[in-house]
Amino acid sequence: MMLSACIRSFVLSILCVLLLGSPLMATEGGGGTYPNGAEGIMTGALPPAGFYYLNYLTHYSAHALKDADGDDLPVDFDLNVTANVSRFVYMTQKNILGGTYGVYLNLPLVNASATLDTPEVSLSHTTSGLGDISFAPLLIGWHSKNYHSGLALEFTAPTGAYDADQLVNLGRNYWNIELVYAATFLANNGFELSGKFMYDYNFENSDTNYQSGQEFHCDYAAAYHHGPFSFGVAGYYYQQLTDDEGDGVSDDDGYKGRVFAAGPTMKYDYRNMSLEARYQKEMLVENRSEGEKLWLKLVWAF
């Protein structure tokens, strides 16, 4: 098979845009349903009983595709994704396992465009609309003086538009189950360490008979709190643990993806709301795109 045809087969097997416009990764459609890097400062500190609105505005851009060795694929590639996600959280006054019980729902709106050029192939596509909706019927938060943690079971439904022949898609066309554990340590001197750890199981795409591998990923933050301001470093790590299965999987590593990202973050708290801004640069990338993200997160307590 000619080189350009091999590249086209590989690229089409990993290209898609996901819920919240998460970047391309190695699983079918380019990655997991969770938008890595969405959480940062105080991610393990779930709120008390009440209703909360969270808004995530993000932009991701990438101009390189990496192979299994972390080297650039010989293609001209460009991806830009802007997404706005509304999260509705309701924490009840009920206790489960000593923690506060709650639920949440995520509604993503995504605009994505991508181009791919090789000597024999030229592809371009732009799309926008509703992405895959996710919801958590189980959310539990625990609190102590310096340590906060939370546990969630999240489901993502294939509600976004999907066409297997398109370069980018708003949905993944399969269900996903994600187990989440988040924790925050906040010392008396204002120093904080936070992490959100996730494990994903992906079901088969009925249109392509392709099943993406299982994934581990985490968001992290190290920050210092001073009055209403918090500032530090935040990012994410992603590693696909099991091989993809289905048509087109011929690579010895099953197209398992990996990425690490880091960058500055700052948060401001004011009365019943907070605003956090983040920049994240990707590195140590394998079997996916390499790019950078900007985040703006708003939390509003009613």
C-alpha positions as CSV (number, residue, x, y, z in Angstrom):
1,M,0.0,0.0,0.0
2,M,1.3,3.5,-0.9
3,L,2.5,5.7,2.0
4,S,-0.3,8.3,1.5
5,A,-2.9,5.6,1.5
6,C,-1.5,4.2,4.8
7,I,-1.5,7.7,6.3
8,R,-5.1,8.3,5.2
9,S,-6.2,5.0,6.7
10,F,-4.5,5.7,10.0
11,V,-5.7,9.3,10.2
12,L,-9.3,8.5,9.4
13,S,-9.2,5.8,12.1
14,I,-8.3,8.4,14.7
15,L,-10.1,11.6,13.6
16,C,-13.2,12.9,15.2
17,V,-14.3,15.7,17.6
18,L,-15.9,14.6,20.8
19,L,-18.0,15.9,23.6
20,L,-16.9,19.4,24.6
21,G,-14.6,19.4,21.6
22,S,-12.0,17.3,23.3
23,P,-8.9,16.8,21.1
24,L,-8.0,14.0,18.8
25,M,-6.7,10.8,20.5
26,A,-6.1,7.3,19.4
27,T,-9.4,5.6,20.1
28,E,-12.0,5.7,17.3
29,G,-13.0,9.2,16.7
30,G,-9.8,10.5,18.2
31,G,-10.2,10.0,22.0
32,G,-12.4,9.6,25.0
33,T,-15.7,11.2,25.7
34,Y,-14.3,13.3,28.5
35,P,-12.6,16.6,27.6
36,N,-9.3,16.3,29.4
37,G,-8.2,19.3,31.4
38,A,-11.7,20.5,32.2
39,E,-11.1,20.6,35.9
40,G,-8.4,22.3,37.9
41,I,-8.4,24.1,41.2
42,M,-10.5,22.6,44.1
43,T,-11.8,19.8,41.8
44,G,-12.3,17.4,44.7
45,A,-14.3,19.9,46.8
46,L,-18.0,19.2,45.9
47,P,-20.4,21.9,47.0
48,P,-23.0,21.6,49.8
49,A,-26.7,20.9,49.2
50,G,-28.2,23.2,46.6
51,F,-28.4,23.8,42.8
52,Y,-25.4,24.9,40.8
53,Y,-24.7,26.0,37.2
54,L,-21.2,25.5,35.7
55,N,-20.2,26.8,32.3
56,Y,-17.0,25.5,30.5
57,L,-15.8,27.6,27.5
58,T,-12.8,26.0,25.8
59,H,-10.8,26.3,22.6
60,Y,-8.4,23.6,21.3
61,S,-6.1,24.0,18.3
62,A,-3.7,21.5,16.8
63,H,-1.4,21.5,13.8
64,A,0.4,18.1,14.1
65,L,-0.5,14.4,14.3
66,K,1.9,12.1,16.2
67,D,2.5,8.4,15.5
68,A,3.2,5.6,18.0
69,D,6.8,6.8,18.5
70,G,5.8,10.4,19.1
71,D,7.0,11.6,15.7
72,D,5.1,13.8,13.4
73,L,3.1,12.2,10.6
74,P,4.1,13.6,7.2
75,V,0.8,15.4,6.6
76,D,-0.5,19.0,6.7
77,F,-3.0,19.0,9.4
78,D,-5.1,21.7,11.2
79,L,-7.8,21.4,13.8
80,N,-9.8,24.1,15.7
81,V,-12.5,23.3,18.2
82,T,-14.5,25.8,20.3
83,A,-17.0,24.4,22.7
84,N,-19.4,25.7,25.4
85,V,-20.7,23.2,27.9
86,S,-23.4,23.8,30.5
87,R,-23.3,21.5,33.6
88,F,-26.2,21.4,36.0
89,V,-25.5,20.0,39.4
90,Y,-27.9,19.3,42.2
91,M,-26.6,18.3,45.6
92,T,-29.2,16.9,48.0
93,Q,-29.3,16.8,51.7
94,K,-29.3,13.0,51.7
95,N,-26.2,11.1,52.8
96,I,-24.7,7.9,51.2
97,L,-21.7,6.2,52.7
98,G,-21.2,9.3,55.0
99,G,-21.1,11.7,52.0
100,T,-23.5,14.1,50.4
101,Y,-25.5,12.7,47.4
102,G,-26.0,14.5,44.2
103,V,-26.5,14.3,40.4
104,Y,-25.4,16.3,37.3
105,L,-26.0,16.7,33.6
106,N,-23.7,18.1,30.9
107,L,-25.0,19.7,27.7
108,P,-22.2,20.5,25.1
109,L,-22.4,22.8,22.1
110,V,-19.5,22.4,19.7
111,N,-18.0,24.1,16.6
112,A,-15.2,22.2,15.0
113,S,-13.2,22.5,11.7
114,A,-10.4,20.3,10.4
115,T,-8.3,20.0,7.3
116,L,-5.9,17.2,6.2
117,D,-3.7,17.3,3.2
118,T,-1.3,14.7,1.7
119,P,0.1,14.4,-1.8
120,E,-3.0,12.3,-2.8
121,V,-5.7,13.2,-0.3
122,S,-7.2,16.6,0.6
123,L,-10.0,16.6,3.3
124,S,-11.8,19.5,5.0
125,H,-14.9,19.7,7.1
126,T,-16.6,22.0,9.5
127,T,-19.5,21.2,11.8
128,S,-21.4,22.6,14.8
129,G,-24.3,21.7,17.1
130,L,-25.1,19.6,20.1
131,G,-22.5,17.0,21.2
132,D,-22.9,13.8,23.2
133,I,-24.8,14.4,26.4
134,S,-23.4,13.0,29.7
135,F,-25.1,12.5,33.0
136,A,-24.2,11.2,36.5
137,P,-27.0,9.5,38.5
138,L,-24.5,8.9,41.3
139,L,-22.3,11.7,42.8
140,I,-21.0,11.6,46.4
141,G,-18.9,14.2,48.2
142,W,-17.0,13.9,51.4
143,H,-15.5,16.8,53.4
144,S,-13.1,17.3,56.3
145,K,-11.0,20.3,57.4
146,N,-8.1,19.9,54.9
147,Y,-9.3,17.0,52.7
148,H,-12.2,16.9,50.3
149,S,-13.1,14.1,47.8
150,G,-15.8,12.9,45.5
151,L,-17.0,9.8,43.6
152,A,-19.1,9.7,40.5
153,L,-20.4,7.3,38.0
154,E,-21.0,9.0,34.6
155,F,-22.7,7.9,31.4
156,T,-22.3,9.5,28.0
157,A,-25.1,8.9,25.4
158,P,-24.5,9.1,21.6
159,T,-26.7,12.2,21.0
160,G,-24.3,14.2,18.8
161,A,-24.5,14.0,15.0
162,Y,-22.3,11.3,13.5
163,D,-21.2,10.4,10.0
164,A,-18.5,7.8,9.7
165,D,-17.3,9.4,6.4
166,Q,-16.7,12.8,7.8
167,L,-13.3,14.1,9.1
168,V,-14.8,15.6,12.3
169,N,-18.0,14.7,14.2
170,L,-20.0,16.1,17.1
171,G,-20.7,12.7,18.5
172,R,-19.0,9.3,18.9
173,N,-22.0,7.0,18.1
174,Y,-21.5,4.8,21.1
175,W,-22.1,4.7,24.8
176,N,-19.4,5.3,27.4
177,I,-19.3,4.6,31.2
178,E,-16.8,6.5,33.3
179,L,-15.8,6.0,36.9
180,V,-14.6,9.1,38.6
181,Y,-12.7,9.9,41.8
182,A,-11.6,13.4,42.7
183,A,-9.6,14.6,45.7
184,T,-8.3,18.0,47.0
185,F,-5.9,18.6,49.8
186,L,-5.9,22.2,51.1
187,A,-3.3,23.0,53.7
188,N,-3.7,25.6,56.4
189,N,-1.1,27.8,54.7
190,G,-3.2,28.0,51.5
191,F,-1.3,25.4,49.4
192,E,-3.5,23.0,47.4
193,L,-3.1,19.7,45.5
194,S,-6.0,18.4,43.5
195,G,-6.6,15.5,41.1
196,K,-9.5,14.0,39.2
197,F,-8.9,10.4,38.3
198,M,-11.1,8.6,35.6
199,Y,-11.4,5.2,34.1
200,D,-13.5,4.7,30.9
201,Y,-15.1,1.8,29.3
202,N,-16.3,2.3,25.7
203,F,-19.0,0.3,23.9
204,E,-18.9,-0.7,20.3
205,N,-19.8,1.8,17.5
206,S,-22.7,0.0,15.7
207,D,-22.0,1.8,12.4
208,T,-18.4,0.8,12.1
209,N,-18.2,-2.3,14.3
210,Y,-15.3,-0.7,16.1
211,Q,-14.7,-0.7,19.8
212,S,-12.3,1.8,21.3
213,G,-9.9,0.7,24.1
214,Q,-10.3,1.4,27.8
215,E,-8.8,4.6,29.1
216,F,-7.2,6.1,32.2
217,H,-6.8,9.8,32.5
218,C,-6.6,12.5,35.2
219,D,-6.8,16.2,35.6
220,Y,-4.5,17.8,38.2
221,A,-3.7,21.1,39.8
222,A,-1.2,22.5,42.3
223,A,-2.1,26.0,43.5
224,Y,-1.7,28.6,46.2
225,H,-4.7,30.5,47.7
226,H,-4.4,34.1,48.7
227,G,-7.6,35.9,49.6
228,P,-10.1,35.5,46.8
229,F,-7.4,34.5,44.3
230,S,-5.8,31.2,43.6
231,F,-3.0,30.6,41.1
232,G,-0.7,27.7,40.1
233,V,-0.2,25.0,37.5
234,A,-2.9,22.7,36.0
235,G,-3.0,20.1,33.3
236,Y,-3.9,16.5,32.5
237,Y,-2.5,13.0,31.7
238,Y,-4.1,10.5,29.3
239,Q,-3.2,6.9,28.6
240,Q,-5.2,4.3,26.7
241,L,-4.8,1.0,28.4
242,T,-6.3,-1.6,26.1
243,D,-6.2,-2.0,22.3
244,D,-8.9,-0.8,20.0
245,E,-10.8,-3.7,18.3
246,G,-12.4,-3.7,14.9
247,D,-11.8,-3.0,11.2
248,G,-8.7,-0.9,10.5
249,V,-6.7,-1.9,13.7
250,S,-3.4,-3.1,12.3
251,D,-0.8,-1.3,14.5
252,D,1.0,-3.5,17.0
253,D,0.1,-1.2,19.9
254,G,-3.6,-1.1,18.9
255,Y,-3.3,2.7,18.3
256,K,-3.1,3.3,22.1
257,G,-2.8,7.0,22.7
258,R,-1.0,9.1,25.3
259,V,-0.6,12.7,26.2
260,F,0.6,15.0,29.0
261,A,-0.3,18.6,29.3
262,A,0.6,21.5,31.7
263,G,0.1,25.2,32.0
264,P,-0.8,28.1,34.3
265,T,-4.1,28.6,36.0
266,M,-5.8,31.3,38.0
267,K,-9.1,31.4,39.9
268,Y,-11.1,34.2,41.4
269,D,-13.9,33.7,44.0
270,Y,-16.6,36.3,44.5
271,R,-19.6,35.7,46.8
272,N,-21.7,32.9,45.2
273,M,-19.6,32.5,42.1
274,S,-16.0,31.7,40.9
275,L,-14.1,32.1,37.6
276,E,-11.1,30.1,36.6
277,A,-8.9,30.6,33.5
278,R,-6.3,28.0,32.2
279,Y,-3.8,27.5,29.4
280,Q,-2.6,23.9,28.7
281,K,0.2,22.8,26.3
282,E,0.3,19.2,25.2
283,M,3.6,17.2,25.1
284,L,4.8,13.5,25.2
285,V,2.1,12.7,22.6
286,E,1.6,9.4,20.9
287,N,-1.1,8.3,18.4
288,R,-3.1,11.5,18.4
289,S,-2.9,15.2,17.7
290,E,-0.6,17.6,19.6
291,G,-2.0,21.0,20.4
292,E,-3.0,23.5,23.1
293,K,-6.1,24.5,25.1
294,L,-7.6,27.5,26.6
295,W,-10.3,27.2,29.3
296,L,-12.7,29.6,31.1
297,K,-14.8,28.0,33.8
298,L,-17.7,29.7,35.6
299,V,-19.4,28.3,38.8
300,W,-22.6,29.9,40.0
301,A,-24.5,28.8,43.1
302,F,-28.2,29.5,43.2
